[in-house]
């Protein structure tokens, strides 16, 4: 089932990219494996899916211990500073950095590990009180501050927009994040301004996110099935 689901998601990514004049290989699929067992991740690995998203440090640590030689993990949940040491050790990318305080904690541990890490700045693009992330107006200042830290590389932006039953209603929020990323790119604020990462879109709306410029889409239930 997971193999078939992955094929379907990949085909949808191809179609969405091609319909808006983009190359499908510009978009990376983050298979959101939070709460799913390691066996499900192994099944996805068997279908050549090697990038996974996790929300919880303890759960991710267990999976990383078993799968670190065959998979990469992005952290996509709210990261507490007291978990920064573990996160700095096990993740390829933290997609949810939204404060200088968190950046400082991560950087300190990365120096200890002699490691650099790619991060995304989480933006609360809808100013939703139920969502984490920095305000769009404050994103530039935070990027400038964090970019001074030696072992962090700000690669782009991430968002979780407000939830709508009708997925098309989320399009303006995706567009706002893309425009913000482009504005900041023109100021040369990212580590690599020739390739700025934009992480947005989940199982119900990733095709719309691709049409609006996503380079990373975070898809869980469409791959692994409904969570119990």
Secondary structure as GFF3:
##gff-version 3
##sequence-region A 1 228
A	DSSP	alpha_helix	2	19	.	.	.	ID=ss1
A	DSSP	three_ten_helix	24	26	.	.	.	ID=ss2
A	DSSP	beta_strand	28	32	.	.	.	ID=ss3
A	DSSP	alpha_helix	38	45	.	.	.	ID=ss4
A	DSSP	beta_strand	51	54	.	.	.	ID=ss5
A	DSSP	alpha_helix	57	67	.	.	.	ID=ss6
A	DSSP	beta_strand	72	75	.	.	.	ID=ss7
A	DSSP	three_ten_helix	81	83	.	.	.	ID=ss8
A	DSSP	alpha_helix	84	90	.	.	.	ID=ss9
A	DSSP	beta_strand	93	97	.	.	.	ID=ss10
A	DSSP	alpha_helix	100	113	.	.	.	ID=ss11
A	DSSP	beta_strand	117	122	.	.	.	ID=ss12
A	DSSP	three_ten_helix	136	138	.	.	.	ID=ss13
A	DSSP	alpha_helix	139	146	.	.	.	ID=ss14
A	DSSP	beta_strand	152	158	.	.	.	ID=ss15
A	DSSP	three_ten_helix	167	170	.	.	.	ID=ss16
A	DSSP	alpha_helix	171	186	.	.	.	ID=ss17
A	DSSP	beta_strand	197	199	.	.	.	ID=ss18
A	DSSP	alpha_helix	206	211	.	.	.	ID=ss19
A	DSSP	beta_strand	216	219	.	.	.	ID=ss20
A	DSSP	alpha_helix	221	224	.	.	.	ID=ss21
###
